[in-house]
């Protein structure tokens, strides 16, 4: 059986107000390069309110962290699923490191509470915005990589992604969330969702798409992906959770239909794969 992730060690004495020391404790990794670690926690809104002070933000670290996360998760999946095809591994990786997955990873270490934000982001709930948390998590991974190398990143992600890896073992990770949301929306609201691209960023060879999904004219989910299709899947996953909360608040049944997914092909992640310790 998969062991649950070990709880992070407590912060060092006197570290109660030191975000770098707290982050080190939660990660279980000593971040000796304080400047880089603090940079990873600094959003551009914080810098924009302090022009002329020589402050830097975490966007360059985010760029590096994006590549490091891809490499590390690819390494973990290749090791865990030796019989899986390239296509199956790509789908699993995309499901693990989309905006939603990275934001959940950030929430698991309460990263939002350590971020340095501008007043505007603070007032609009920036500490729990999925896109902001996902970007900051990538920056933190980059800081760990620069501090201790790829082995430390592998250890960190293997520990904190154990629940996600366990779902991959069971074949419950990569699902068709768009189909599931379509069925839920039609069954409960007698309406079909609409998806639209609301933003793009990055170079042509590595573009990131941001998609919003609406139901009956109201936005229910927004997420990013490396293709429009991936972004729509991620937005649908967010929308399912939002609609479930809405249904629960209205006293309606909250269990949506299970997202459909194709059966595993022979030799794929589900073929003869048990959970690893």
One Martini backbone bead per residue (centre of mass of N, CA, C, O) as a GRO file, in nm:
protein
  277
    1UNK     BB    1   0.101   0.033   0.015
    2UNK     BB    2   0.057   0.365   0.029
    3UNK     BB    3   0.219   0.603   0.181
    4UNK     BB    4   0.181   0.863   0.357
    5UNK     BB    5   0.272   1.166   0.395
    6UNK     BB    6   0.491   1.322   0.570
    7UNK     BB    7   0.518   1.537   0.802
    8UNK     BB    8   0.637   1.826   0.854
    9UNK     BB    9   0.859   1.990   1.007
   10UNK     BB   10   0.917   2.206   1.229
   11UNK     BB   11   1.005   2.500   1.288
   12UNK     BB   12   1.238   2.684   1.383
   13UNK     BB   13   1.351   2.859   1.617
   14UNK     BB   14   1.234   3.185   1.546
   15UNK     BB   15   1.042   3.129   1.263
   16UNK     BB   16   0.747   3.251   1.273
   17UNK     BB   17   0.832   3.525   1.074
   18UNK     BB   18   0.980   3.329   0.859
   19UNK     BB   19   0.911   3.224   0.546
   20UNK     BB   20   1.163   3.052   0.481
   21UNK     BB   21   1.163   2.872   0.732
   22UNK     BB   22   0.878   2.765   0.694
   23UNK     BB   23   0.921   2.643   0.416
   24UNK     BB   24   1.144   2.449   0.493
   25UNK     BB   25   0.971   2.286   0.694
   26UNK     BB   26   0.744   2.197   0.490
   27UNK     BB   27   0.954   2.060   0.285
   28UNK     BB   28   1.223   1.940   0.425
   29UNK     BB   29   1.417   2.189   0.325
   30UNK     BB   30   1.707   2.359   0.318
   31UNK     BB   31   1.713   2.715   0.249
   32UNK     BB   32   2.005   2.888   0.211
   33UNK     BB   33   1.895   3.069  -0.025
   34UNK     BB   34   1.719   3.330   0.063
   35UNK     BB   35   1.679   3.503  -0.191
   36UNK     BB   36   1.545   3.285  -0.370
   37UNK     BB   37   1.315   3.204  -0.180
   38UNK     BB   38   1.187   3.488  -0.163
   39UNK     BB   39   1.135   3.517  -0.465
   40UNK     BB   40   0.931   3.275  -0.485
   41UNK     BB   41   0.722   3.455  -0.287
   42UNK     BB   42   0.711   3.687  -0.517
   43UNK     BB   43   0.490   3.892  -0.646
   44UNK     BB   44   0.440   4.137  -0.878
   45UNK     BB   45   0.251   4.315  -0.699
   46UNK     BB   46   0.467   4.379  -0.487
   47UNK     BB   47   0.665   4.524  -0.681
   48UNK     BB   48   0.472   4.743  -0.806
   49UNK     BB   49   0.455   4.890  -0.507
   50UNK     BB   50   0.808   4.902  -0.522
   51UNK     BB   51   0.932   5.104  -0.695
   52UNK     BB   52   1.290   5.142  -0.670
   53UNK     BB   53   1.382   4.887  -0.463
   54UNK     BB   54   1.487   4.623  -0.625
   55UNK     BB   55   1.273   4.424  -0.677
   56UNK     BB   56   1.167   4.086  -0.719
   57UNK     BB   57   1.024   3.819  -0.891
   58UNK     BB   58   0.892   3.478  -0.978
   59UNK     BB   59   0.893   3.437  -1.298
   60UNK     BB   60   1.169   3.301  -1.361
   61UNK     BB   61   1.125   3.062  -1.170
   62UNK     BB   62   0.871   2.961  -1.306
   63UNK     BB   63   1.002   2.885  -1.572
   64UNK     BB   64   1.192   2.672  -1.451
   65UNK     BB   65   0.982   2.504  -1.284
   66UNK     BB   66   0.820   2.395  -1.521
   67UNK     BB   67   1.050   2.210  -1.627
   68UNK     BB   68   1.112   2.055  -1.365
   69UNK     BB   69   0.837   1.929  -1.320
   70UNK     BB   70   0.826   1.771  -1.579
   71UNK     BB   71   1.079   1.602  -1.528
   72UNK     BB   72   1.005   1.479  -1.252
   73UNK     BB   73   0.731   1.350  -1.329
   74UNK     BB   74   0.840   1.179  -1.556
   75UNK     BB   75   1.028   1.014  -1.379
   76UNK     BB   76   0.811   0.895  -1.190
   77UNK     BB   77   0.639   0.756  -1.413
   78UNK     BB   78   0.852   0.576  -1.545
   79UNK     BB   79   0.908   0.420  -1.280
   80UNK     BB   80   0.606   0.331  -1.209
   81UNK     BB   81   0.542   0.281  -1.544
   82UNK     BB   82   0.714   0.068  -1.745
   83UNK     BB   83   0.455  -0.013  -1.957
   84UNK     BB   84   0.399   0.257  -2.058
   85UNK     BB   85   0.314   0.478  -2.279
   86UNK     BB   86   0.366   0.784  -2.402
   87UNK     BB   87   0.067   0.870  -2.404
   88UNK     BB   88  -0.002   0.791  -2.112
   89UNK     BB   89   0.214   0.964  -1.973
   90UNK     BB   90   0.118   1.238  -2.082
   91UNK     BB   91  -0.162   1.231  -1.949
   92UNK     BB   92  -0.070   1.205  -1.658
   93UNK     BB   93   0.102   1.458  -1.644
   94UNK     BB   94  -0.120   1.662  -1.720
   95UNK     BB   95  -0.301   1.587  -1.466
   96UNK     BB   96  -0.077   1.665  -1.243
   97UNK     BB   97   0.038   1.967  -1.384
   98UNK     BB   98  -0.184   2.139  -1.361
   99UNK     BB   99  -0.325   2.397  -1.210
  100UNK     BB  100  -0.483   2.234  -1.004
  101UNK     BB  101  -0.253   2.049  -0.903
  102UNK     BB  102  -0.057   2.275  -0.812
  103UNK     BB  103  -0.250   2.416  -0.617
  104UNK     BB  104  -0.285   2.172  -0.428
  105UNK     BB  105   0.009   2.153  -0.354
  106UNK     BB  106   0.023   2.435  -0.227
  107UNK     BB  107  -0.198   2.380  -0.010
  108UNK     BB  108  -0.045   2.146   0.142
  109UNK     BB  109   0.170   2.398   0.241
  110UNK     BB  110   0.052   2.680   0.264
  111UNK     BB  111   0.165   2.896   0.049
  112UNK     BB  112  -0.023   3.145   0.052
  113UNK     BB  113   0.068   3.249   0.348
  114UNK     BB  114   0.379   3.328   0.225
  115UNK     BB  115   0.313   3.541   0.037
  116UNK     BB  116   0.405   3.826  -0.161
  117UNK     BB  117   0.166   4.083  -0.178
  118UNK     BB  118  -0.036   4.295  -0.293
  119UNK     BB  119  -0.314   4.465  -0.206
  120UNK     BB  120  -0.497   4.375  -0.438
  121UNK     BB  121  -0.451   4.066  -0.409
  122UNK     BB  122  -0.531   4.047  -0.115
  123UNK     BB  123  -0.834   4.158  -0.155
  124UNK     BB  124  -0.889   3.920  -0.399
  125UNK     BB  125  -0.770   3.633  -0.304
  126UNK     BB  126  -0.468   3.547  -0.391
  127UNK     BB  127  -0.398   3.306  -0.185
  128UNK     BB  128  -0.637   3.119  -0.363
  129UNK     BB  129  -0.537   3.128  -0.647
  130UNK     BB  130  -0.465   2.897  -0.873
  131UNK     BB  131  -0.264   3.049  -1.062
  132UNK     BB  132  -0.083   3.166  -0.838
  133UNK     BB  133  -0.012   2.900  -0.694
  134UNK     BB  134   0.111   2.750  -0.934
  135UNK     BB  135   0.338   2.951  -0.991
  136UNK     BB  136   0.467   2.942  -0.707
  137UNK     BB  137   0.530   2.639  -0.706
  138UNK     BB  138   0.731   2.651  -0.939
  139UNK     BB  139   0.927   2.847  -0.796
  140UNK     BB  140   0.992   2.660  -0.558
  141UNK     BB  141   1.109   2.429  -0.721
  142UNK     BB  142   1.341   2.597  -0.835
  143UNK     BB  143   1.474   2.657  -0.562
  144UNK     BB  144   1.532   2.363  -0.494
  145UNK     BB  145   1.703   2.299  -0.742
  146UNK     BB  146   1.926   2.517  -0.688
  147UNK     BB  147   1.999   2.405  -0.402
  148UNK     BB  148   1.971   2.049  -0.451
  149UNK     BB  149   1.844   1.946  -0.698
  150UNK     BB  150   1.673   1.684  -0.840
  151UNK     BB  151   1.652   1.486  -0.598
  152UNK     BB  152   1.490   1.684  -0.418
  153UNK     BB  153   1.248   1.710  -0.606
  154UNK     BB  154   1.170   1.413  -0.617
  155UNK     BB  155   1.118   1.383  -0.316
  156UNK     BB  156   0.905   1.601  -0.286
  157UNK     BB  157   0.697   1.497  -0.501
  158UNK     BB  158   0.665   1.207  -0.401
  159UNK     BB  159   0.549   1.290  -0.124
  160UNK     BB  160   0.311   1.501  -0.222
  161UNK     BB  161   0.200   1.289  -0.468
  162UNK     BB  162   0.084   1.023  -0.355
  163UNK     BB  163  -0.225   1.050  -0.402
  164UNK     BB  164  -0.199   1.083  -0.711
  165UNK     BB  165  -0.043   0.821  -0.769
  166UNK     BB  166  -0.262   0.638  -0.656
  167UNK     BB  167  -0.476   0.714  -0.870
  168UNK     BB  168  -0.307   0.613  -1.105
  169UNK     BB  169  -0.296   0.317  -1.016
  170UNK     BB  170  -0.632   0.308  -1.033
  171UNK     BB  171  -0.726   0.487  -1.291
  172UNK     BB  172  -0.834   0.795  -1.157
  173UNK     BB  173  -0.701   1.049  -1.307
  174UNK     BB  174  -0.772   1.026  -1.612
  175UNK     BB  175  -1.039   1.229  -1.723
  176UNK     BB  176  -1.359   1.324  -1.858
  177UNK     BB  177  -1.471   1.627  -1.757
  178UNK     BB  178  -1.651   1.732  -1.983
  179UNK     BB  179  -1.856   1.504  -1.982
  180UNK     BB  180  -1.932   1.521  -1.683
  181UNK     BB  181  -2.034   1.817  -1.694
  182UNK     BB  182  -2.246   1.783  -1.912
  183UNK     BB  183  -2.422   1.581  -1.751
  184UNK     BB  184  -2.465   1.756  -1.500
  185UNK     BB  185  -2.587   2.009  -1.638
  186UNK     BB  186  -2.826   1.865  -1.782
  187UNK     BB  187  -2.946   1.719  -1.527
  188UNK     BB  188  -2.964   1.997  -1.329
  189UNK     BB  189  -2.994   2.257  -1.565
  190UNK     BB  190  -3.071   2.218  -1.865
  191UNK     BB  191  -2.762   2.264  -1.973
  192UNK     BB  192  -2.487   2.390  -2.159
  193UNK     BB  193  -2.170   2.438  -2.180
  194UNK     BB  194  -1.926   2.709  -2.220
  195UNK     BB  195  -1.628   2.775  -2.406
  196UNK     BB  196  -1.345   3.008  -2.351
  197UNK     BB  197  -1.091   3.205  -2.453
  198UNK     BB  198  -0.915   3.450  -2.225
  199UNK     BB  199  -0.604   3.348  -2.273
  200UNK     BB  200  -0.252   3.413  -2.356
  201UNK     BB  201   0.084   3.265  -2.317
  202UNK     BB  202   0.374   3.274  -2.455
  203UNK     BB  203   0.529   3.108  -2.675
  204UNK     BB  204   0.450   2.926  -2.950
  205UNK     BB  205   0.605   2.654  -2.837
  206UNK     BB  206   0.476   2.743  -2.519
  207UNK     BB  207   0.173   2.774  -2.484
  208UNK     BB  208  -0.079   2.929  -2.276
  209UNK     BB  209  -0.410   2.849  -2.184
  210UNK     BB  210  -0.718   3.027  -2.109
  211UNK     BB  211  -1.021   2.895  -1.964
  212UNK     BB  212  -1.378   2.942  -1.974
  213UNK     BB  213  -1.674   2.831  -1.801
  214UNK     BB  214  -2.023   2.825  -1.878
  215UNK     BB  215  -2.353   2.855  -1.708
  216UNK     BB  216  -2.608   3.035  -1.783
  217UNK     BB  217  -2.383   3.288  -1.802
  218UNK     BB  218  -2.204   3.162  -1.572
  219UNK     BB  219  -1.914   3.142  -1.420
  220UNK     BB  220  -1.738   2.826  -1.299
  221UNK     BB  221  -1.454   2.811  -1.466
  222UNK     BB  222  -1.084   2.836  -1.446
  223UNK     BB  223  -0.804   2.755  -1.672
  224UNK     BB  224  -0.502   2.595  -1.763
  225UNK     BB  225  -0.305   2.508  -2.067
  226UNK     BB  226  -0.111   2.364  -2.340
  227UNK     BB  227  -0.405   2.347  -2.441
  228UNK     BB  228  -0.729   2.382  -2.505
  229UNK     BB  229  -0.809   2.102  -2.409
  230UNK     BB  230  -0.670   2.105  -2.131
  231UNK     BB  231  -0.813   2.363  -2.029
  232UNK     BB  232  -1.101   2.251  -2.046
  233UNK     BB  233  -1.063   2.016  -1.850
  234UNK     BB  234  -0.977   2.191  -1.606
  235UNK     BB  235  -1.232   2.370  -1.600
  236UNK     BB  236  -1.434   2.136  -1.558
  237UNK     BB  237  -1.326   2.048  -1.284
  238UNK     BB  238  -1.391   2.314  -1.141
  239UNK     BB  239  -1.698   2.321  -1.213
  240UNK     BB  240  -1.787   2.070  -1.064
  241UNK     BB  241  -1.720   2.179  -0.783
  242UNK     BB  242  -1.899   2.434  -0.799
  243UNK     BB  243  -2.171   2.288  -0.852
  244UNK     BB  244  -2.170   2.117  -0.598
  245UNK     BB  245  -2.182   2.356  -0.402
  246UNK     BB  246  -2.447   2.470  -0.512
  247UNK     BB  247  -2.621   2.220  -0.458
  248UNK     BB  248  -2.567   2.200  -0.153
  249UNK     BB  249  -2.682   2.484  -0.080
  250UNK     BB  250  -2.976   2.381  -0.209
  251UNK     BB  251  -3.018   2.066  -0.121
  252UNK     BB  252  -2.887   1.892  -0.329
  253UNK     BB  253  -2.763   1.656  -0.499
  254UNK     BB  254  -2.390   1.605  -0.529
  255UNK     BB  255  -2.353   1.355  -0.711
  256UNK     BB  256  -2.183   1.306  -0.978
  257UNK     BB  257  -2.094   1.179  -1.246
  258UNK     BB  258  -1.862   0.983  -1.348
  259UNK     BB  259  -1.588   1.015  -1.506
  260UNK     BB  260  -1.493   0.930  -1.811
  261UNK     BB  261  -1.286   0.645  -1.913
  262UNK     BB  262  -1.077   0.466  -2.065
  263UNK     BB  263  -0.958   0.178  -2.086
  264UNK     BB  264  -0.692   0.011  -2.033
  265UNK     BB  265  -0.427  -0.080  -2.194
  266UNK     BB  266  -0.214  -0.297  -2.273
  267UNK     BB  267   0.059  -0.199  -2.071
  268UNK     BB  268  -0.046   0.002  -1.894
  269UNK     BB  269  -0.086   0.153  -1.587
  270UNK     BB  270  -0.308  -0.093  -1.513
  271UNK     BB  271  -0.115  -0.326  -1.596
  272UNK     BB  272  -0.006  -0.493  -1.329
  273UNK     BB  273  -0.043  -0.250  -1.118
  274UNK     BB  274   0.070  -0.174  -0.812
  275UNK     BB  275   0.122  -0.050  -0.527
  276UNK     BB  276   0.372   0.143  -0.383
  277UNK     BB  277   0.588   0.213  -0.116
   0.00000   0.00000   0.00000
